[in-house]
Amino acid sequence: MIGVEIKRASGESTTSVMRRFSKRVLSGGYVRRVKSIRYRVRPQSILNKQRRAIKRIARLADIERLKKLGKLSDSFGKKTR
């Protein structure tokens, strides 16, 4: 991404420099581009997906084991209305 560079002309007021800068930024599409990627979420890597799957499988196996031992009720983890 290329930045916007504005040089102040001799005798030019600060307000007009700011106005020119704002126009250049808007016409360059920088604001639109930044807003479009503002809430973008990176896709998960394959390694992270595999690690999460392993954790999930281990957690479910542990819950099943505890249910069989009678330490958890059968309705554990189920949503009730």
Chimera marker file (.cmm) of the C-alpha trace (Angstrom):
<marker_set name="trace">
<marker id="1" x="0.000" y="0.000" z="0.000" r="1" g="1" b="0" radius="0.5"/>
<marker id="2" x="1.460" y="3.309" z="-1.077" r="1" g="1" b="0" radius="0.5"/>
<marker id="3" x="1.044" y="6.235" z="1.295" r="1" g="1" b="0" radius="0.5"/>
<marker id="4" x="-0.269" y="9.627" z="0.303" r="1" g="1" b="0" radius="0.5"/>
<marker id="5" x="2.219" y="12.465" z="0.289" r="1" g="1" b="0" radius="0.5"/>
<marker id="6" x="1.172" y="16.082" z="0.132" r="1" g="1" b="0" radius="0.5"/>
<marker id="7" x="3.639" y="18.984" z="0.099" r="1" g="1" b="0" radius="0.5"/>
<marker id="8" x="2.563" y="22.371" z="1.327" r="1" g="1" b="0" radius="0.5"/>
<marker id="9" x="2.882" y="25.111" z="-1.247" r="1" g="1" b="0" radius="0.5"/>
<marker id="10" x="4.256" y="28.455" z="-0.174" r="1" g="1" b="0" radius="0.5"/>
<marker id="11" x="1.542" y="30.641" z="1.298" r="1" g="1" b="0" radius="0.5"/>
<marker id="12" x="-0.958" y="27.771" z="1.486" r="1" g="1" b="0" radius="0.5"/>
<marker id="13" x="-3.037" y="27.536" z="4.645" r="1" g="1" b="0" radius="0.5"/>
<marker id="14" x="-3.099" y="24.464" z="6.854" r="1" g="1" b="0" radius="0.5"/>
<marker id="15" x="-6.793" y="23.954" z="6.194" r="1" g="1" b="0" radius="0.5"/>
<marker id="16" x="-6.345" y="23.780" z="2.452" r="1" g="1" b="0" radius="0.5"/>
<marker id="17" x="-3.475" y="21.299" z="2.873" r="1" g="1" b="0" radius="0.5"/>
<marker id="18" x="-5.712" y="19.129" z="5.051" r="1" g="1" b="0" radius="0.5"/>
<marker id="19" x="-8.522" y="19.423" z="2.495" r="1" g="1" b="0" radius="0.5"/>
<marker id="20" x="-6.202" y="18.358" z="-0.343" r="1" g="1" b="0" radius="0.5"/>
<marker id="21" x="-4.895" y="15.468" z="1.732" r="1" g="1" b="0" radius="0.5"/>
<marker id="22" x="-8.424" y="14.277" z="2.552" r="1" g="1" b="0" radius="0.5"/>
<marker id="23" x="-9.451" y="14.436" z="-1.093" r="1" g="1" b="0" radius="0.5"/>
<marker id="24" x="-6.358" y="12.488" z="-2.166" r="1" g="1" b="0" radius="0.5"/>
<marker id="25" x="-7.004" y="9.797" z="0.443" r="1" g="1" b="0" radius="0.5"/>
<marker id="26" x="-10.668" y="9.447" z="-0.559" r="1" g="1" b="0" radius="0.5"/>
<marker id="27" x="-9.938" y="9.377" z="-4.282" r="1" g="1" b="0" radius="0.5"/>
<marker id="28" x="-7.185" y="6.814" z="-3.776" r="1" g="1" b="0" radius="0.5"/>
<marker id="29" x="-9.655" y="4.386" z="-2.172" r="1" g="1" b="0" radius="0.5"/>
<marker id="30" x="-7.587" y="3.958" z="0.990" r="1" g="1" b="0" radius="0.5"/>
<marker id="31" x="-10.493" y="4.478" z="3.377" r="1" g="1" b="0" radius="0.5"/>
<marker id="32" x="-12.706" y="1.988" z="1.542" r="1" g="1" b="0" radius="0.5"/>
<marker id="33" x="-9.936" y="-0.614" z="1.459" r="1" g="1" b="0" radius="0.5"/>
<marker id="34" x="-9.135" y="-0.253" z="5.156" r="1" g="1" b="0" radius="0.5"/>
<marker id="35" x="-12.809" y="-0.443" z="6.147" r="1" g="1" b="0" radius="0.5"/>
<marker id="36" x="-13.308" y="-3.560" z="4.040" r="1" g="1" b="0" radius="0.5"/>
<marker id="37" x="-10.534" y="-5.478" z="5.826" r="1" g="1" b="0" radius="0.5"/>
<marker id="38" x="-11.253" y="-4.046" z="9.283" r="1" g="1" b="0" radius="0.5"/>
<marker id="39" x="-13.018" y="-7.096" z="10.722" r="1" g="1" b="0" radius="0.5"/>
<marker id="40" x="-11.471" y="-9.735" z="8.491" r="1" g="1" b="0" radius="0.5"/>
<marker id="41" x="-10.616" y="-12.950" z="10.283" r="1" g="1" b="0" radius="0.5"/>
<marker id="42" x="-7.644" y="-14.940" z="9.107" r="1" g="1" b="0" radius="0.5"/>
<marker id="43" x="-8.489" y="-18.489" z="8.031" r="1" g="1" b="0" radius="0.5"/>
<marker id="44" x="-7.224" y="-21.123" z="10.433" r="1" g="1" b="0" radius="0.5"/>
<marker id="45" x="-4.114" y="-23.006" z="9.448" r="1" g="1" b="0" radius="0.5"/>
<marker id="46" x="-4.276" y="-26.752" z="8.910" r="1" g="1" b="0" radius="0.5"/>
<marker id="47" x="-2.128" y="-27.346" z="11.982" r="1" g="1" b="0" radius="0.5"/>
<marker id="48" x="-4.473" y="-25.325" z="14.201" r="1" g="1" b="0" radius="0.5"/>
<marker id="49" x="-7.495" y="-27.190" z="12.809" r="1" g="1" b="0" radius="0.5"/>
<marker id="50" x="-5.838" y="-30.512" z="13.602" r="1" g="1" b="0" radius="0.5"/>
<marker id="51" x="-4.897" y="-29.429" z="17.130" r="1" g="1" b="0" radius="0.5"/>
<marker id="52" x="-8.456" y="-28.277" z="17.851" r="1" g="1" b="0" radius="0.5"/>
<marker id="53" x="-9.857" y="-31.553" z="16.512" r="1" g="1" b="0" radius="0.5"/>
<marker id="54" x="-7.518" y="-33.575" z="18.739" r="1" g="1" b="0" radius="0.5"/>
<marker id="55" x="-8.526" y="-31.513" z="21.790" r="1" g="1" b="0" radius="0.5"/>
<marker id="56" x="-12.215" y="-31.948" z="20.961" r="1" g="1" b="0" radius="0.5"/>
<marker id="57" x="-11.874" y="-35.727" z="20.546" r="1" g="1" b="0" radius="0.5"/>
<marker id="58" x="-9.946" y="-36.025" z="23.821" r="1" g="1" b="0" radius="0.5"/>
<marker id="59" x="-12.497" y="-33.896" z="25.679" r="1" g="1" b="0" radius="0.5"/>
<marker id="60" x="-15.433" y="-35.948" z="24.341" r="1" g="1" b="0" radius="0.5"/>
<marker id="61" x="-13.683" y="-39.189" z="25.254" r="1" g="1" b="0" radius="0.5"/>
<marker id="62" x="-13.079" y="-37.900" z="28.782" r="1" g="1" b="0" radius="0.5"/>
<marker id="63" x="-16.732" y="-36.892" z="29.161" r="1" g="1" b="0" radius="0.5"/>
<marker id="64" x="-17.892" y="-40.314" z="27.941" r="1" g="1" b="0" radius="0.5"/>
<marker id="65" x="-15.557" y="-42.014" z="30.424" r="1" g="1" b="0" radius="0.5"/>
<marker id="66" x="-16.884" y="-39.917" z="33.299" r="1" g="1" b="0" radius="0.5"/>
<marker id="67" x="-20.486" y="-40.655" z="32.258" r="1" g="1" b="0" radius="0.5"/>
<marker id="68" x="-19.766" y="-44.398" z="32.302" r="1" g="1" b="0" radius="0.5"/>
<marker id="69" x="-18.233" y="-44.080" z="35.756" r="1" g="1" b="0" radius="0.5"/>
<marker id="70" x="-21.376" y="-42.256" z="36.914" r="1" g="1" b="0" radius="0.5"/>
<marker id="71" x="-19.536" y="-39.075" z="37.818" r="1" g="1" b="0" radius="0.5"/>
<marker id="72" x="-21.502" y="-37.030" z="35.249" r="1" g="1" b="0" radius="0.5"/>
<marker id="73" x="-25.203" y="-37.148" z="34.475" r="1" g="1" b="0" radius="0.5"/>
<marker id="74" x="-26.362" y="-38.239" z="31.028" r="1" g="1" b="0" radius="0.5"/>
<marker id="75" x="-27.711" y="-34.768" z="30.354" r="1" g="1" b="0" radius="0.5"/>
<marker id="76" x="-24.294" y="-33.139" z="30.850" r="1" g="1" b="0" radius="0.5"/>
<marker id="77" x="-23.552" y="-30.626" z="28.103" r="1" g="1" b="0" radius="0.5"/>
<marker id="78" x="-27.043" y="-30.725" z="26.592" r="1" g="1" b="0" radius="0.5"/>
<marker id="79" x="-28.994" y="-27.521" z="26.333" r="1" g="1" b="0" radius="0.5"/>
<marker id="80" x="-32.381" y="-27.506" z="28.018" r="1" g="1" b="0" radius="0.5"/>
<marker id="81" x="-35.261" y="-25.217" z="27.189" r="1" g="1" b="0" radius="0.5"/>
<link id1="1" id2="2" r="1" g="1" b="0" radius="0.2"/>
<link id1="2" id2="3" r="1" g="1" b="0" radius="0.2"/>
<link id1="3" id2="4" r="1" g="1" b="0" radius="0.2"/>
<link id1="4" id2="5" r="1" g="1" b="0" radius="0.2"/>
<link id1="5" id2="6" r="1" g="1" b="0" radius="0.2"/>
<link id1="6" id2="7" r="1" g="1" b="0" radius="0.2"/>
<link id1="7" id2="8" r="1" g="1" b="0" radius="0.2"/>
<link id1="8" id2="9" r="1" g="1" b="0" radius="0.2"/>
<link id1="9" id2="10" r="1" g="1" b="0" radius="0.2"/>
<link id1="10" id2="11" r="1" g="1" b="0" radius="0.2"/>
<link id1="11" id2="12" r="1" g="1" b="0" radius="0.2"/>
<link id1="12" id2="13" r="1" g="1" b="0" radius="0.2"/>
<link id1="13" id2="14" r="1" g="1" b="0" radius="0.2"/>
<link id1="14" id2="15" r="1" g="1" b="0" radius="0.2"/>
<link id1="15" id2="16" r="1" g="1" b="0" radius="0.2"/>
<link id1="16" id2="17" r="1" g="1" b="0" radius="0.2"/>
<link id1="17" id2="18" r="1" g="1" b="0" radius="0.2"/>
<link id1="18" id2="19" r="1" g="1" b="0" radius="0.2"/>
<link id1="19" id2="20" r="1" g="1" b="0" radius="0.2"/>
<link id1="20" id2="21" r="1" g="1" b="0" radius="0.2"/>
<link id1="21" id2="22" r="1" g="1" b="0" radius="0.2"/>
<link id1="22" id2="23" r="1" g="1" b="0" radius="0.2"/>
<link id1="23" id2="24" r="1" g="1" b="0" radius="0.2"/>
<link id1="24" id2="25" r="1" g="1" b="0" radius="0.2"/>
<link id1="25" id2="26" r="1" g="1" b="0" radius="0.2"/>
<link id1="26" id2="27" r="1" g="1" b="0" radius="0.2"/>
<link id1="27" id2="28" r="1" g="1" b="0" radius="0.2"/>
<link id1="28" id2="29" r="1" g="1" b="0" radius="0.2"/>
<link id1="29" id2="30" r="1" g="1" b="0" radius="0.2"/>
<link id1="30" id2="31" r="1" g="1" b="0" radius="0.2"/>
<link id1="31" id2="32" r="1" g="1" b="0" radius="0.2"/>
<link id1="32" id2="33" r="1" g="1" b="0" radius="0.2"/>
<link id1="33" id2="34" r="1" g="1" b="0" radius="0.2"/>
<link id1="34" id2="35" r="1" g="1" b="0" radius="0.2"/>
<link id1="35" id2="36" r="1" g="1" b="0" radius="0.2"/>
<link id1="36" id2="37" r="1" g="1" b="0" radius="0.2"/>
<link id1="37" id2="38" r="1" g="1" b="0" radius="0.2"/>
<link id1="38" id2="39" r="1" g="1" b="0" radius="0.2"/>
<link id1="39" id2="40" r="1" g="1" b="0" radius="0.2"/>
<link id1="40" id2="41" r="1" g="1" b="0" radius="0.2"/>
<link id1="41" id2="42" r="1" g="1" b="0" radius="0.2"/>
<link id1="42" id2="43" r="1" g="1" b="0" radius="0.2"/>
<link id1="43" id2="44" r="1" g="1" b="0" radius="0.2"/>
<link id1="44" id2="45" r="1" g="1" b="0" radius="0.2"/>
<link id1="45" id2="46" r="1" g="1" b="0" radius="0.2"/>
<link id1="46" id2="47" r="1" g="1" b="0" radius="0.2"/>
<link id1="47" id2="48" r="1" g="1" b="0" radius="0.2"/>
<link id1="48" id2="49" r="1" g="1" b="0" radius="0.2"/>
<link id1="49" id2="50" r="1" g="1" b="0" radius="0.2"/>
<link id1="50" id2="51" r="1" g="1" b="0" radius="0.2"/>
<link id1="51" id2="52" r="1" g="1" b="0" radius="0.2"/>
<link id1="52" id2="53" r="1" g="1" b="0" radius="0.2"/>
<link id1="53" id2="54" r="1" g="1" b="0" radius="0.2"/>
<link id1="54" id2="55" r="1" g="1" b="0" radius="0.2"/>
<link id1="55" id2="56" r="1" g="1" b="0" radius="0.2"/>
<link id1="56" id2="57" r="1" g="1" b="0" radius="0.2"/>
<link id1="57" id2="58" r="1" g="1" b="0" radius="0.2"/>
<link id1="58" id2="59" r="1" g="1" b="0" radius="0.2"/>
<link id1="59" id2="60" r="1" g="1" b="0" radius="0.2"/>
<link id1="60" id2="61" r="1" g="1" b="0" radius="0.2"/>
<link id1="61" id2="62" r="1" g="1" b="0" radius="0.2"/>
<link id1="62" id2="63" r="1" g="1" b="0" radius="0.2"/>
<link id1="63" id2="64" r="1" g="1" b="0" radius="0.2"/>
<link id1="64" id2="65" r="1" g="1" b="0" radius="0.2"/>
<link id1="65" id2="66" r="1" g="1" b="0" radius="0.2"/>
<link id1="66" id2="67" r="1" g="1" b="0" radius="0.2"/>
<link id1="67" id2="68" r="1" g="1" b="0" radius="0.2"/>
<link id1="68" id2="69" r="1" g="1" b="0" radius="0.2"/>
<link id1="69" id2="70" r="1" g="1" b="0" radius="0.2"/>
<link id1="70" id2="71" r="1" g="1" b="0" radius="0.2"/>
<link id1="71" id2="72" r="1" g="1" b="0" radius="0.2"/>
<link id1="72" id2="73" r="1" g="1" b="0" radius="0.2"/>
<link id1="73" id2="74" r="1" g="1" b="0" radius="0.2"/>
<link id1="74" id2="75" r="1" g="1" b="0" radius="0.2"/>
<link id1="75" id2="76" r="1" g="1" b="0" radius="0.2"/>
<link id1="76" id2="77" r="1" g="1" b="0" radius="0.2"/>
<link id1="77" id2="78" r="1" g="1" b="0" radius="0.2"/>
<link id1="78" id2="79" r="1" g="1" b="0" radius="0.2"/>
<link id1="79" id2="80" r="1" g="1" b="0" radius="0.2"/>
<link id1="80" id2="81" r="1" g="1" b="0" radius="0.2"/>
</marker_set>
